[in-house]
Amino acid sequence: MTIKLKLATLFTASLLLFGLPGCAKAQSGVDTANRAEVEQIVKSYILEHPEIIEQALDNLKEKRDRESILAVGDEIWHDKRDASYGPKNAKVTMVEFFDYNCSFCKHSSSWVRSVLDAHPKDVRVIFKELPILDRRTRTSRKAARAALAAARQGKYKEMHFALMGANGLSDAFIEKTAKQIGLDMDKFHKDMKDDDIEQHIEDNMFLATRIPGLTGTPFFVIGTDFIASGDTRALQAMLDENLKKASKG
């Protein structure tokens, strides 16, 4: 019997004894003895399996993390400033928070691209610039501004994946990439300095502070599930499960 099942059984026994006052009164003669017996069983089991407490705390944390995501849902799923690909009525919406200098983000970027290619009608992907490594790299925020500036010319995806595939994010590389993807360079330079783009990034940074589970990048929200990892197998499994649920629903 699994720990969860055993704990559920103990909880049920406790509920039957302590949660039904009418029955308890009818058996008042044995109530105290029964209560003491069950309390001792529960106490002994917890002492023998203290991992139950850890599991319960993990479950509580996950529940609160999910609640925190739902509480800021409008900002996660409906910020019109974010770059996104896929229909708005897609079966599943996937949101990624990322930093262009994050090695795990770079690792999972090819998977993100494969999702766009494999599910053009069923999955919408929203990209959230979160340059949390800028203090160390001094290039993360500039790369984020470049991607958002490119988005204003309909070239976000081209700039995004070029930045994700780069080993370095120098000014020269960003400039070269902007030219290669065919941007109007005067407009690009002007948009790179636009305060609205900077505010967009700052809003994403503030949003991240309100999601306790978001402790680093990449951070994916798939449907209402989330995963703080670039593990593409786990990501694919989560996506498949959400697509399956959406198809049934």
C-alpha positions in Angstrom: 0.0 0.0 0.0 1.4 3.4 -0.9 2.1 6.1 1.6 -0.7 8.3 0.1 -3.2 5.5 0.4 -2.1 4.6 3.9 -2.4 8.2 5.0 -5.8 8.5 3.4 -6.9 5.4 5.2 -5.8 6.8 8.6 -7.5 10.1 7.7 -10.7 8.3 6.9 -10.6 6.4 10.2 -10.1 9.7 12.1 -12.9 11.4 10.2 -15.3 8.5 11.0 -14.5 8.7 14.7 -14.1 12.5 15.1 -16.0 14.1 12.3 -19.5 12.6 13.0 -20.7 14.0 16.3 -24.0 12.3 16.2 -22.4 8.9 16.0 -19.9 9.8 18.6 -22.6 10.7 21.1 -24.3 7.4 20.4 -21.1 5.6 21.3 -20.0 8.0 24.1 -18.9 5.0 26.2 -16.2 4.0 23.8 -15.5 7.4 22.3 -12.6 8.3 24.5 -10.9 4.9 24.1 -11.4 5.0 20.3 -10.1 8.5 20.0 -6.9 7.6 22.0 -6.4 4.4 20.0 -6.7 6.2 16.7 -4.5 9.1 17.8 -1.8 6.6 18.9 -2.1 4.8 15.5 -1.7 8.0 13.6 1.1 9.2 15.8 3.0 5.9 15.5 2.6 5.9 11.7 3.8 9.4 11.3 6.8 8.7 13.5 7.6 5.6 11.4 7.1 7.5 8.1 8.1 11.1 8.7 8.4 11.6 4.9 4.6 12.0 5.0 5.1 15.4 6.5 7.5 16.4 3.8 5.2 15.1 1.1 2.3 17.1 2.6 4.4 20.2 2.7 5.4 19.7 -1.0 1.8 19.2 -1.9 0.8 22.4 -0.1 3.6 24.3 -1.8 2.5 23.1 -5.2 -1.1 24.1 -4.4 -0.1 27.6 -3.3 2.2 28.0 -6.3 -0.6 27.1 -8.7 -2.9 29.5 -6.8 -0.3 32.2 -7.2 -0.2 31.6 -11.0 -4.0 31.8 -11.3 -4.0 35.0 -9.2 -1.8 36.8 -11.9 -3.3 35.0 -14.8 -4.3 38.1 -16.8 -0.7 39.3 -16.7 0.7 35.8 -17.7 -1.7 35.0 -20.5 -3.2 38.3 -21.7 -0.4 40.9 -21.9 -0.8 42.1 -25.4 2.8 43.4 -25.4 4.2 39.8 -25.3 5.3 38.1 -28.4 3.2 35.0 -29.1 2.7 32.4 -31.8 -0.3 30.2 -32.4 -4.1 30.9 -32.4 -5.6 32.6 -29.4 -8.2 29.9 -29.2 -5.5 27.1 -29.2 -6.3 24.0 -27.2 -3.2 24.7 -24.9 -1.3 27.9 -24.1 2.3 27.5 -23.1 4.2 30.4 -21.5 7.9 30.6 -21.1 9.9 32.9 -18.9 13.5 33.0 -20.0 16.8 34.8 -20.1 18.9 34.7 -23.3 22.1 33.9 -21.3 20.5 31.0 -19.4 22.1 27.8 -20.6 19.0 25.7 -19.7 16.8 28.1 -21.7 19.2 27.7 -24.6 19.0 23.9 -24.2 15.2 23.9 -24.3 14.8 26.4 -27.1 15.0 23.8 -29.9 12.1 22.0 -28.1 10.1 25.2 -28.0 10.6 25.6 -31.7 9.6 22.0 -32.4 6.4 22.6 -30.5 5.6 25.6 -32.8 6.3 23.5 -35.8 4.4 20.4 -34.6 1.3 22.1 -33.2 0.6 25.3 -35.2 -3.1 25.1 -34.6 -3.3 23.4 -31.1 -0.6 25.2 -29.1 -0.1 28.9 -28.5 3.3 29.9 -27.1 3.8 33.2 -25.2 7.3 34.5 -24.7 8.1 36.3 -21.5 11.4 38.2 -21.4 13.0 37.8 -18.0 16.6 39.0 -18.0 17.4 38.0 -14.5 21.1 37.3 -15.3 21.8 40.9 -16.5 23.6 41.9 -13.4 26.2 39.3 -14.1 26.2 39.2 -17.9 25.5 42.8 -18.7 23.9 41.6 -22.0 20.6 39.9 -21.0 18.5 43.0 -20.8 19.9 44.4 -24.1 19.1 41.1 -25.8 15.6 41.2 -24.4 15.2 44.8 -25.8 16.5 43.6 -29.1 13.9 40.8 -29.3 11.0 43.1 -28.4 12.2 45.7 -30.9 12.4 43.1 -33.6 8.8 42.1 -32.6 7.6 45.5 -33.7 8.7 44.6 -37.2 7.2 41.2 -37.1 10.6 39.5 -36.7 10.5 38.3 -33.1 10.8 34.6 -33.7 13.8 35.1 -36.0 15.6 37.3 -33.4 14.6 35.2 -30.5 16.0 31.9 -31.8 19.1 33.6 -33.1 19.8 35.0 -29.6 19.1 31.6 -28.0 21.5 29.9 -30.4 24.3 32.4 -29.8 27.3 31.7 -27.6 27.8 35.4 -27.0 25.4 38.4 -27.1 27.7 41.2 -28.0 26.4 44.5 -29.5 28.1 43.4 -32.8 26.2 40.1 -32.8 22.9 41.8 -32.2 23.5 44.4 -34.9 24.6 41.7 -37.3 21.5 39.6 -36.6 19.2 42.5 -37.0 20.5 43.2 -40.4 20.4 39.5 -41.4 16.8 39.1 -40.6 15.9 42.2 -42.6 15.1 44.8 -40.0 14.8 48.5 -40.7 17.9 49.4 -38.7 16.9 53.0 -38.0 13.6 51.9 -36.5 15.3 49.0 -34.7 17.8 51.4 -33.0 15.0 53.8 -32.0 12.8 51.0 -30.6 15.7 49.5 -28.6 15.8 52.8 -26.7 12.0 53.1 -26.2 11.0 53.5 -22.6 7.9 51.4 -23.3 10.0 48.3 -24.1 12.0 48.9 -20.9 8.7 49.2 -18.9 7.5 45.9 -20.5 10.7 44.2 -19.2 10.3 45.7 -15.8 6.7 44.6 -15.6 7.8 41.0 -16.4 10.4 41.2 -13.6 7.8 42.4 -11.1 5.4 39.7 -12.3 8.0 37.0 -11.6 8.3 38.2 -7.9 4.7 37.4 -7.5 5.1 33.7 -8.5 6.8 31.9 -5.7 7.6 28.8 -7.8 9.5 31.0 -10.3 12.9 30.9 -8.8 14.9 30.8 -12.0 14.8 30.4 -15.7 13.4 28.7 -17.7 10.0 28.6 -16.1 7.1 27.2 -18.2 3.4 27.4 -17.6 1.5 24.9 -19.7 -2.2 25.1 -19.3 -2.5 25.7 -15.6 0.5 23.4 -14.8 4.0 24.7 -14.3 7.5 23.4 -14.4 10.7 25.2 -13.3 13.0 23.3 -15.6 14.4 22.9 -19.1 14.0 19.2 -19.0 12.5 18.6 -22.4 11.2 15.1 -21.6 9.3 16.4 -18.6 8.1 19.4 -20.7 6.9 17.2 -23.5 5.0 14.9 -21.1 3.3 17.9 -19.5 2.4 19.3 -22.9 1.0 15.9 -24.1 -1.1 15.6 -20.9 -2.6 19.0 -21.4 -3.3 18.4 -25.1 -4.9 15.1 -24.1 -7.1 16.8 -21.5 -8.1 19.5 -23.9 -9.1 17.0 -26.6 -11.3 15.2 -24.1 -12.8 18.3 -22.7 
